[in-house]
Every structure is written in structure tokens, then in C-alpha cells.
Amino acid sequence: MYAIKIGPNTFIVTGGAIKLVGTMDERTHLLKEKQKLEDIKYYLKEEGILDQDDFEVYEI
């Protein structure tokens, strides 16, 4: 599973894949998961969600 940690016990799961290689750059399906992580991270920053407290008051 791939997730973005925004607090000690708060994660946003963005997807999952089986990784049998050293880095995510070695397989196409892992590159897609890596791009999702980057996209969500960018979105959260743009929306001002930077930590667990921000997430708790933000309604999705």
C-alpha cells in the first residue's frame, strides 16, 4: 500500500501494488502509483492541508 503520512496516526492511502524491484521507477505500474502520490501531495499542499489538524477540519 502507498500512502501519505499527515500525522502520527493519520495516513491517506493512495493505492497499492506489488513491488518486487528495488525502486518504483523500474516498472510502469509502480510509476503510476508514484505519480498518484505526487498528485495527492500537491493537491493537499494547494488546499493547505499540511498536518493532521488541517485534515480533521477539512471535509471531503
URWO-V600907 format. One record per residue. SS is DSSP state (H for helix, E for strand, - for the rest). PHI is phi in whole degrees, -180 to 180 (999 if undefined). D_CENTER is the distance of its C-alpha to the mean C-alpha in Angstrom with 2 decimals. Layout:
{{SS;PHI;D_CENTER} {SS;PHI;D_CENTER}}
//
This chain:
{{-;999;9.70} {E;-118;6.23} {E;-149;4.08} {E;-109;3.59} {E;-87;7.37} {E;-119;9.41} {E;-169;12.64} {-;-54;14.80} {-;-129;14.31} {E;-128;11.48} {E;-132;8.02} {E;-110;5.95} {E;-79;6.00} {E;-105;4.96} {E;164;7.96} {-;-161;10.39} {-;-167;13.17} {-;-89;16.10} {-;-115;16.11} {-;-112;19.74} {-;-122;19.67} {-;-68;19.10} {-;-132;16.20} {H;-72;13.68} {H;-79;16.07} {H;-92;18.85} {-;-139;18.12} {H;-60;17.50} {H;-65;15.38} {H;-77;13.01} {H;-63;13.03} {H;-64;11.91} {H;-66;8.80} {H;-63;8.29} {H;-65;9.16} {H;-61;6.81} {H;-58;3.84} {H;-65;6.79} {H;-63;7.98} {H;-67;5.73} {H;-61;6.03} {H;-63;9.57} {H;-59;10.22} {H;-62;9.58} {H;-63;11.81} {H;-63;14.26} {-;-87;14.64} {-;79;15.27} {-;-94;12.70} {-;-114;12.55} {-;-152;13.19} {H;-60;13.99} {H;-63;17.23} {H;-63;15.87} {H;-68;13.69} {H;-65;16.82} {H;-96;18.96} {-;-97;16.72} {-;-100;17.59} {-;-101;15.55}}
//
